Amino acid sequence: MREPANPANPAAAPATHTTIVREKRGSSGFVVIALVVVALLAAGYFFMRSQDSEIVRDAAITDAANQVGESAQKAGAAIENAADRVTGE
């Protein structure tokens, strides 16, 4: 049987073995950051696309309004010419 360790005499104490255990840190923080970056990029892409579609829509409305204005001017000129012919001016 083994003798109990004597704290007054460290040489008499039995040798001990120390094991250091280091837990492996997961990379879940990196994965979360990567997912957030991808989500932000996707949101930015869709936001820019919506801005582009609004610009295209506004340009189409402007073109249509210009065409209506030009048609109204042509119609006004035609009516004025017809009135001049009727009145003989």
Secondary structure, 3 states (H helix, E strand, C coil): CCCCCCCCCHHHCCCCCCCCCCCCCCCHHHHHHHHHHHHHHHHHHHHHHHHHHHHHHHHHHHHHHHHHHHHHHHHHHHHHHHHHHHHCC
